[in-house]
Amino acid sequence: YNSLSDYEEIKRGYPKVEFRYKVVPDTPLPSGYIPLGFNRDSMLEMIRIGVVDGEKAIKQGPMVGQKKTAESLKNTMYY
């Protein structure tokens, strides 16, 4: 299992769906890539990061984030 396993499983489960955007945070999340402990402040910060990165992904266009995602995850212990 690695960080892309869920994504790859979802793609196999929905072969007719075109996944155009995949977003990985540019800013480290308060609780890491796999947040196991949730509190209000860290959740609000993760939402804020997600909104910023989601808007950026849309401005960059479809498929731009695919390569960035793979490169980013290679630098984590979960890849």
C-alpha beads as a LAMMPS data file, in Angstrom:
LAMMPS data file: protein, C-alpha beads

79 atoms
78 bonds

1 atom types
1 bond types

-500.0 500.0 xlo xhi
-500.0 500.0 ylo yhi
-500.0 500.0 zlo zhi

Masses

1 110.0

Atoms # bond

1 1 1 0.000 0.000 0.000
2 1 1 1.168 3.531 -0.770
3 1 1 -0.339 6.998 -1.003
4 1 1 -1.499 6.446 -4.572
5 1 1 -3.222 3.109 -3.870
6 1 1 -6.637 4.639 -3.141
7 1 1 -6.452 6.843 -6.215
8 1 1 -5.487 3.928 -8.449
9 1 1 -8.240 1.748 -6.966
10 1 1 -10.844 4.439 -7.596
11 1 1 -9.672 4.826 -11.209
12 1 1 -10.046 1.053 -11.732
13 1 1 -13.505 1.125 -10.153
14 1 1 -14.691 3.914 -12.451
15 1 1 -13.012 3.263 -15.805
16 1 1 -15.341 5.595 -17.735
17 1 1 -14.579 8.589 -15.508
18 1 1 -11.902 11.014 -16.669
19 1 1 -10.023 12.204 -13.594
20 1 1 -8.712 15.590 -14.706
21 1 1 -7.514 17.085 -11.440
22 1 1 -5.480 15.595 -8.628
23 1 1 -4.386 18.021 -5.945
24 1 1 -1.575 17.629 -3.428
25 1 1 -1.052 20.391 -0.876
26 1 1 1.788 22.816 -1.574
27 1 1 1.858 23.634 2.134
28 1 1 2.511 20.907 4.724
29 1 1 -0.699 19.878 6.452
30 1 1 -0.837 20.512 10.202
31 1 1 -1.130 16.800 10.928
32 1 1 0.794 15.345 7.968
33 1 1 -0.408 13.487 4.862
34 1 1 -2.385 10.999 6.903
35 1 1 -4.193 13.066 9.531
36 1 1 -5.130 10.771 12.388
37 1 1 -5.781 13.404 15.020
38 1 1 -8.416 16.001 14.222
39 1 1 -9.078 19.224 16.043
40 1 1 -11.011 22.281 14.981
41 1 1 -8.010 24.500 14.250
42 1 1 -6.117 21.932 12.171
43 1 1 -9.295 21.043 10.238
44 1 1 -9.940 24.697 9.402
45 1 1 -6.329 25.107 8.287
46 1 1 -6.537 21.986 6.076
47 1 1 -9.750 23.315 4.508
48 1 1 -8.062 26.663 3.824
49 1 1 -5.057 24.911 2.247
50 1 1 -7.379 22.751 0.145
51 1 1 -9.316 25.733 -1.167
52 1 1 -6.120 27.585 -2.132
53 1 1 -4.574 24.518 -3.807
54 1 1 -7.849 23.586 -5.525
55 1 1 -8.217 27.057 -7.009
56 1 1 -4.600 26.943 -8.154
57 1 1 -5.123 23.544 -9.813
58 1 1 -8.141 24.821 -11.721
59 1 1 -6.207 27.869 -12.936
60 1 1 -3.306 25.655 -14.102
61 1 1 -5.673 23.420 -16.047
62 1 1 -6.480 19.716 -16.252
63 1 1 -3.754 17.085 -15.818
64 1 1 -1.085 19.578 -14.646
65 1 1 -1.214 18.226 -11.111
66 1 1 -0.694 14.571 -12.076
67 1 1 3.077 14.830 -12.439
68 1 1 3.362 17.170 -9.473
69 1 1 1.496 14.664 -7.294
70 1 1 3.826 11.793 -8.097
71 1 1 6.920 13.957 -7.545
72 1 1 5.602 15.296 -4.254
73 1 1 4.685 11.889 -2.867
74 1 1 8.086 10.447 -3.694
75 1 1 9.473 12.777 -1.040
76 1 1 7.286 11.307 1.701
77 1 1 7.630 8.143 3.715
78 1 1 4.189 7.006 2.499
79 1 1 5.110 6.553 -1.169

Bonds

1 1 1 2
2 1 2 3
3 1 3 4
4 1 4 5
5 1 5 6
6 1 6 7
7 1 7 8
8 1 8 9
9 1 9 10
10 1 10 11
11 1 11 12
12 1 12 13
13 1 13 14
14 1 14 15
15 1 15 16
16 1 16 17
17 1 17 18
18 1 18 19
19 1 19 20
20 1 20 21
21 1 21 22
22 1 22 23
23 1 23 24
24 1 24 25
25 1 25 26
26 1 26 27
27 1 27 28
28 1 28 29
29 1 29 30
30 1 30 31
31 1 31 32
32 1 32 33
33 1 33 34
34 1 34 35
35 1 35 36
36 1 36 37
37 1 37 38
38 1 38 39
39 1 39 40
40 1 40 41
41 1 41 42
42 1 42 43
43 1 43 44
44 1 44 45
45 1 45 46
46 1 46 47
47 1 47 48
48 1 48 49
49 1 49 50
50 1 50 51
51 1 51 52
52 1 52 53
53 1 53 54
54 1 54 55
55 1 55 56
56 1 56 57
57 1 57 58
58 1 58 59
59 1 59 60
60 1 60 61
61 1 61 62
62 1 62 63
63 1 63 64
64 1 64 65
65 1 65 66
66 1 66 67
67 1 67 68
68 1 68 69
69 1 69 70
70 1 70 71
71 1 71 72
72 1 72 73
73 1 73 74
74 1 74 75
75 1 75 76
76 1 76 77
77 1 77 78
78 1 78 79
